[in-house]
Amino acid sequence: MADIPADQAFIEYVLKSIVSMPDAVKVTRVIDELGVLITVEIAKEDMGTVIGKNGQTAKSLRTLLRVIGAKENARVNMKIVEPGEVAAAA
């Protein structure tokens, strides 16, 4: 396995553990002047699971990512891409 950053490995592991279609999970990581952006693509059926009631699951995942990023002195954000939406090219 390639040297995957801790934040990307963490979010990929958690998402594949909670969704019903783990093969559809795709996590990409981009670094820019604002920090690190983790883009998550999942199956349409799993959107509710990942976002959670009132967005609490997604909010919790973002908080944990920020904690991981703080250990590396990096600002980490997560974007959940809607199924069928084209992710912005970096």
VENTAVEN-V282133 format. One record per backbone hydrogen bond with DSSP energy under -0.5 kcal/mol. NH is the residue of the N-H (numbers start at 1). CO is the residue of the C=O. E is the energy in kcal/mol with one decimal. If there is no record, write none. Layout:
# VENTAVEN-V282133
NH;CO;E / NH;CO;E
This chain:
# VENTAVEN-V282133
4;2;-1.6 / 9;5;-2.5 / 10;6;-2.4 / 11;7;-2.1 / 12;8;-2.1 / 13;9;-2.2 / 14;10;-2.5 / 15;11;-2.5 / 16;12;-2.3 / 17;13;-1.3 / 18;14;-1.4 / 19;15;-1.9 / 24;21;-1.6 / 25;22;-1.1 / 26;41;-2.5 / 28;39;-2.6 / 30;37;-2.3 / 32;35;-2.7 / 35;32;-1.0 / 36;75;-3.4 / 37;30;-3.1 / 38;36;-0.5 / 38;77;-3.1 / 39;28;-2.7 / 39;37;-0.6 / 40;38;-0.5 / 40;79;-3.1 / 41;26;-2.7 / 42;81;-0.6 / 46;43;-1.4 / 47;44;-1.2 / 50;46;-2.3 / 51;47;-2.7 / 52;48;-2.4 / 55;52;-1.8 / 56;53;-1.8 / 57;51;-0.8 / 58;51;-1.7 / 59;55;-2.2 / 60;56;-2.3 / 61;57;-2.4 / 62;58;-2.3 / 63;59;-2.1 / 64;60;-2.4 / 65;61;-2.2 / 66;62;-2.1 / 67;63;-1.7 / 68;64;-2.2 / 69;65;-2.6 / 70;66;-2.1 / 71;67;-1.3 / 72;68;-0.7 / 72;69;-0.8 / 73;70;-1.0 / 74;69;-2.8 / 76;74;-0.7 / 77;36;-2.4 / 79;38;-3.0 / 81;40;-3.0 / 81;79;-0.6 / 85;82;-2.2 / 87;85;-0.6
